[in-house]
């Protein structure tokens, strides 16, 4: 299932990597696409949205709801 998020606080490639790895630690089969400039994160995963948001927030980023 494709889920889209608006994430604030990402400024560089390290941020992209941190968000991608946080999601993939929860669901190794997930596909993650990050658009750094817009803050758009698209995740293809069957995990509940709340778990994905929590993983991103734990990395220090703000998920806009």
C-alpha positions as CSV (number, residue, x, y, z in Angstrom):
1,X,0.0,0.0,0.0
2,X,1.4,3.4,-1.0
3,X,1.4,6.0,1.7
4,X,2.5,9.6,1.4
5,X,4.0,11.9,4.1
6,X,5.1,15.5,4.4
7,X,8.3,15.5,6.4
8,X,10.0,18.7,7.7
9,X,13.6,19.0,8.8
10,X,15.3,17.1,6.0
11,X,18.1,19.1,4.5
12,X,20.7,16.7,3.0
13,X,21.4,13.3,1.7
14,X,22.1,12.0,5.2
15,X,18.6,12.9,6.1
16,X,17.2,11.0,3.2
17,X,19.3,8.0,4.2
18,X,18.2,8.2,7.9
19,X,14.5,8.3,7.0
20,X,14.9,5.5,4.4
21,X,16.8,3.2,6.8
22,X,14.3,3.9,9.7
23,X,11.4,2.7,7.5
24,X,13.3,-0.3,6.1
25,X,14.3,-1.4,9.6
26,X,10.6,-1.8,10.3
27,X,9.7,-3.4,6.9
28,X,12.7,-4.6,4.9
29,X,10.5,-5.1,1.9
30,X,9.3,-1.5,1.8
31,X,10.1,0.9,-1.0
32,X,10.9,4.4,0.1
33,X,11.1,7.5,-2.1
34,X,12.2,10.9,-0.7
35,X,12.0,14.2,-2.5
36,X,14.3,16.4,-0.4
37,X,13.3,19.8,-1.8
38,X,9.5,19.3,-1.2
39,X,9.8,17.1,1.9
40,X,7.6,14.5,0.3
41,X,8.2,10.9,1.4
42,X,6.3,8.1,-0.4
43,X,6.4,4.7,1.3
44,X,5.1,1.4,-0.2
45,X,4.5,-0.7,2.9
46,X,1.6,-2.6,4.5
47,X,2.6,-1.3,8.0
48,X,0.1,1.0,9.8
49,X,0.7,4.7,9.1
50,X,1.2,5.3,12.8
51,X,4.2,3.0,12.9
52,X,5.8,4.7,9.9
53,X,5.3,8.1,11.4
54,X,6.8,7.0,14.7
55,X,9.9,5.7,12.9
56,X,10.4,9.0,11.1
57,X,9.9,11.0,14.2
58,X,12.4,8.9,16.2
59,X,15.0,10.0,13.6
60,X,14.3,13.6,14.7
61,X,12.0,14.8,11.8
62,X,8.6,16.3,11.9
63,X,5.7,14.6,10.1
64,X,3.1,17.1,9.1
65,X,-0.5,15.7,9.4
